Amino acid sequence: MVHLIFTASYTNEISTLALDPDTASITVSSTVRAGHHPSWITFYPGDHSLVFTGLEQSDGKVIALKFDEEGKGKIVAEASSGGADPCTLLATTNILYIGNYSSGTLSTLPISSEAPYILASSPTSIQFKGTGPDASRQEGSHPHQVIISEEHDELLVPDLGADVVRRFKIGETGCGTLEHRSDISYMPGGGPRHVAFYDGHLYTLLELSSVLVKHRFPLYPELPSFVKSASTMSNPPPRPNGMLAAEVLIPVPNSTYPTPFLYLSNRNDPSPEGDIISIFAISGLDTLELVTEVRSGLNHLRGMLFGGPDDKWLVAGGGDGGGVKVFERIDGGKNLKVLAENPNVQAITGFLWK
């Protein structure tokens, strides 16, 4: 059976990849021109034929695309993103949340599963403020992810520029109304990029310091409490350095992989064997233990995502070289082996499994 995977990129295109595990091959089956740097893609809930992306440019745009069963796509709608360089999006059944990196704004657009898909030409926006000690990367607010914790009924926004994760209560009607609850603060200069949730805990990846932080994350109004932090690598080079942590994922345990593990990507490793994918044990209340480092053969490993039966495969891309690789989880999830690779796919930043 062939599995289709959509790619975000720092090109002008979104590609559809065809993974054939029987032949251990992954090929480009089609591409659609979306515009400048469609670096993040997100599905409409329950409809994997409808995809939203943001164009990372000074006059940020949001694009809606429809894909057929073969993975061939076309643009069906567009609107302003409400800021500059939208780098993260999340669709609910009626709202598209947008994080505009360079302008430091969080925007919302009304959307639908039916045409015209985007129901307003311009969004409602919230302007963030804040800085950090890294003058080159933290001169202002830089939201880098929008993610919902259903358990908390909250939208979380890691802000790389302000060293906080912002917490918003989602409006009762789900109409896009957001109430700011509090901020979770991190070490100055850390640069929160992405977060993940598991078993009452919040895991935050600090891009600029390459540190992983674990908090106990109770329901509001009780506040998070720090548990532990760890370097994303076993032998981190002295700071400052050009290495930057990127993605953090915790696949839901299942019958094939009953033990939870956290997987994260590191970027810009000078090793000829490419960037490291780090695997952490997290099952204990105080556990945050690096158990395996996998050399990926990819350069600037920014995006990766689990998919396939029981999330057995991890697709990962090199933004600056190495193409795309699909890894299979082995040893109960404690390690990875290469299943398929294509070195000719360029500047990949993210994925969706169709």
C-alpha positions in Angstrom: 0.0 0.0 0.0 1.3 3.4 -1.0 1.1 6.2 1.7 0.9 9.9 0.6 2.7 12.6 2.5 2.3 16.4 1.9 5.4 18.6 2.4 5.8 22.2 3.6 9.0 23.8 2.3 11.2 26.9 1.8 10.6 26.7 -1.9 7.4 28.0 -3.6 5.8 24.5 -3.7 4.0 22.0 -1.7 4.9 18.5 -2.9 3.1 15.2 -2.5 5.4 12.2 -1.7 4.4 8.6 -2.3 5.9 6.2 0.3 5.9 2.5 -0.8 7.1 0.5 2.2 7.1 -2.8 0.2 9.8 -1.4 -2.2 11.4 0.9 0.5 11.0 3.9 -1.8 9.7 7.5 -1.5 9.1 9.5 -4.6 7.5 12.9 -5.6 4.2 12.2 -7.1 3.0 15.8 -7.7 3.7 19.4 -6.8 1.5 22.5 -6.5 2.8 26.1 -6.6 1.6 27.8 -3.5 3.7 31.0 -3.2 6.7 32.2 -1.3 7.9 29.7 1.4 4.8 27.6 2.4 6.7 26.5 5.5 3.9 25.1 7.7 0.8 23.1 6.6 -2.2 21.9 8.6 -5.3 19.8 7.8 -8.9 20.9 8.3 -10.2 18.5 11.1 -11.6 15.3 9.6 -10.9 16.3 6.0 -7.4 15.4 4.8 -8.3 16.8 1.3 -8.3 20.4 2.7 -5.0 21.9 3.7 -4.0 25.4 4.9 -0.6 26.9 4.7 1.0 30.3 5.4 3.4 32.1 3.0 6.4 33.4 4.9 6.7 36.9 3.5 6.4 40.5 4.8 2.8 40.8 3.7 1.9 37.4 5.1 -0.8 35.3 3.4 -2.8 32.2 4.2 -3.7 29.8 1.4 -6.3 27.0 1.3 -5.7 24.0 -1.0 -7.8 21.1 -2.0 -6.2 17.7 -2.9 -7.7 14.8 -4.8 -7.3 11.1 -3.9 -4.0 11.0 -5.9 -2.6 13.9 -3.9 -2.8 16.5 -6.7 -3.6 19.9 -5.2 -5.0 23.3 -6.3 -5.4 26.7 -4.5 -9.0 27.4 -3.6 -8.8 30.4 -1.3 -6.5 33.0 0.2 -6.5 35.8 2.7 -4.1 38.0 4.7 -2.4 36.3 7.7 -2.6 39.5 9.8 1.1 40.0 10.0 4.6 39.2 8.7 6.0 35.7 8.1 3.3 33.3 9.3 5.3 30.3 10.4 2.6 28.2 12.2 -1.1 27.5 11.7 -3.7 25.3 13.4 -7.2 24.7 12.0 -10.3 23.9 14.1 -13.7 23.2 12.6 -14.4 27.0 12.3 -11.2 28.9 13.2 -7.7 29.1 11.7 -5.1 30.2 14.3 -2.1 31.9 12.8 1.2 32.8 14.4 3.0 35.6 12.5 6.7 35.3 13.5 8.2 38.6 12.4 5.4 40.9 13.5 4.7 39.1 16.8 1.0 38.7 16.1 -1.5 35.9 16.8 -4.4 36.0 14.3 -7.6 34.2 13.7 -9.7 33.6 10.6 -13.1 32.1 10.3 -13.0 29.0 8.1 -15.3 26.3 6.7 -15.0 22.8 5.3 -17.0 24.0 2.3 -16.4 26.8 -0.3 -15.3 29.5 0.1 -13.3 27.8 2.9 -11.8 31.1 4.2 -14.8 33.3 5.4 -13.1 36.7 5.8 -10.5 38.6 3.8 -8.6 39.8 6.8 -8.2 38.3 10.3 -8.6 39.5 13.9 -5.2 39.9 15.5 -3.5 40.2 18.9 -0.2 42.1 19.1 2.4 40.5 21.5 5.2 42.3 23.1 8.5 41.1 24.7 12.2 40.7 24.1 15.0 38.5 25.2 18.8 38.8 25.7 19.7 37.4 22.3 19.7 40.7 20.3 19.8 38.9 16.9 16.8 36.6 17.5 14.9 38.2 20.4 14.5 41.8 19.4 10.7 41.4 19.6 8.0 38.8 20.1 8.2 35.8 17.7 5.3 33.3 18.1 6.6 30.0 16.7 3.7 27.5 17.3 0.0 27.5 17.9 -1.2 24.3 19.6 -4.3 23.3 21.5 -4.4 21.4 24.8 -7.9 19.8 24.7 -7.5 18.8 28.4 -7.0 22.4 29.4 -9.3 23.9 26.8 -6.4 26.2 26.0 -4.4 27.5 23.1 -0.7 27.6 23.8 1.7 29.9 21.9 5.5 29.4 22.4 7.1 32.8 21.9 10.7 32.5 20.9 11.4 36.2 21.2 10.0 36.7 24.7 11.1 33.5 26.4 7.5 32.6 27.4 4.7 30.2 26.4 1.5 32.2 26.3 -1.7 30.5 27.5 -5.2 31.4 26.2 -8.6 30.1 27.2 -10.6 29.2 24.1 -14.0 30.9 24.0 -17.0 28.9 25.0 -18.5 29.0 21.5 -15.2 28.2 19.8 -15.7 31.4 17.7 -12.0 32.5 18.0 -12.4 34.6 21.2 -9.3 34.2 23.3 -8.8 35.1 27.0 -5.2 35.4 28.1 -4.7 33.4 31.2 -1.0 33.5 32.0 2.6 33.0 30.6 5.0 30.3 31.4 8.5 31.8 31.7 11.8 30.1 30.7 15.5 30.8 31.1 16.5 34.0 29.4 17.8 33.5 25.9 16.3 29.9 25.7 13.8 30.7 23.0 10.7 28.5 23.4 9.9 27.0 19.9 7.6 24.1 20.2 5.8 22.1 23.0 4.2 18.7 23.4 1.9 17.2 26.1 1.9 13.8 27.8 0.4 12.4 31.0 -0.2 15.7 32.8 3.1 17.2 31.7 4.3 19.9 29.3 7.5 19.5 27.4 9.0 22.6 25.9 11.8 22.7 23.3 14.1 25.8 23.7 15.5 26.5 20.2 18.3 28.9 21.1 19.8 27.0 24.0 19.0 23.5 22.7 17.4 22.5 26.0 14.3 20.4 26.7 12.2 21.4 29.7 9.6 19.3 31.6 6.8 20.9 33.7 4.0 19.4 35.6 0.9 20.9 33.9 -2.2 20.9 36.0 -5.5 22.4 35.1 -5.9 26.2 35.5 -5.9 28.0 37.9 -3.1 25.8 39.4 0.1 26.9 37.7 2.7 24.7 36.1 5.7 23.6 38.2 9.2 22.9 36.9 10.3 19.3 37.0 13.5 18.9 35.1 15.5 20.1 32.1 18.1 18.5 29.9 20.3 19.3 26.9 18.9 18.0 23.6 22.2 16.3 22.9 24.7 14.2 24.9 27.7 16.4 24.0 26.5 19.9 23.3 29.2 22.3 22.0 30.0 25.4 23.9 27.7 28.4 23.4 27.3 30.4 21.3 27.0 27.9 18.5 24.9 27.6 15.4 23.1 24.5 16.5 19.3 24.9 17.0 16.7 22.5 18.3 13.6 22.3 16.1 10.8 19.8 16.6 9.5 17.8 19.5 7.0 14.9 19.2 5.4 12.4 21.6 3.4 9.8 19.7 0.5 8.3 21.6 1.4 4.9 23.0 -0.3 1.9 21.4 -0.2 -1.9 21.3 2.9 -2.0 19.1 4.7 0.8 21.0 3.3 0.8 24.6 6.1 2.7 26.2 6.1 6.5 25.6 9.1 8.2 24.2 9.8 11.8 23.2 11.6 12.5 19.9 13.2 15.8 19.0 15.3 17.2 16.1 18.5 19.1 16.3 19.8 21.3 13.5 23.1 22.4 12.0 25.4 19.7 13.4 28.8 20.0 11.8 29.1 16.2 11.7 29.3 14.6 8.2 26.7 12.1 9.4 24.2 14.9 9.7 21.8 16.2 12.4 20.8 14.1 15.5 17.3 12.9 16.3 17.3 12.5 20.1 15.0 10.0 21.9 14.1 10.6 25.5 12.4 8.3 28.1 9.6 10.2 29.8 7.4 7.6 31.5 8.2 8.4 35.1 6.9 11.5 36.9 10.4 12.9 37.1 11.9 11.1 34.1 13.6 13.0 31.3 16.4 10.7 30.2 18.2 10.8 26.8 18.3 7.1 25.7 19.3 7.2 22.1 20.8 9.6 19.5 20.3 8.7 15.8 22.4 10.3 13.1 19.9 11.3 10.4 22.2 12.1 7.4 20.0 15.2 7.1 21.2 18.8 7.3 19.1 21.5 9.1 16.6 18.9 10.3 13.6 21.1 11.0 10.4 19.2 10.3 9.5 15.6 11.1 6.2 13.8 11.8 5.0 10.3 12.8 2.5 8.3 10.6 1.5 5.0 9.2 0.0 2.1 11.2 0.6 2.6 14.9 2.8 5.6 14.1 5.6 3.2 13.2 7.2 5.6 10.7 8.9 8.9 11.2 9.3 11.1 8.1 12.0 13.8 8.4 13.5 16.4 6.1 16.7 18.3 5.7 16.1 22.0 5.0 19.7 22.4 3.8 20.5 19.0 2.4 20.0 15.3 2.6 16.4 15.3 1.2 13.7 13.3 2.9 14.0 10.1 4.9 11.5 7.8 6.5 12.6 6.0 9.6 11.0 3.0 11.2 10.7 2.7 15.0 12.5 -0.3 16.4 13.4 -1.7 19.9 10.0 -0.7 21.1 10.5 2.9 20.0 14.0 3.4 21.6 15.7 3.5 18.2 15.2 4.2 14.5 16.3 2.6 11.2 16.0 4.0 7.7 13.1 2.6 5.7 13.3 4.8 2.6 15.0 8.0 1.4 15.0 10.5 -1.4 18.0 12.9 -1.5 16.5 15.0 -4.3 13.7 16.6 -2.4 14.8 20.1 -1.3 14.3 22.6 1.5 11.6 20.6 3.4 10.3 22.2 6.6 7.2 20.1 7.5 4.9 17.2 6.7 1.3 15.9 6.8 0.4 12.2 6.4 -2.6 12.0 4.1 
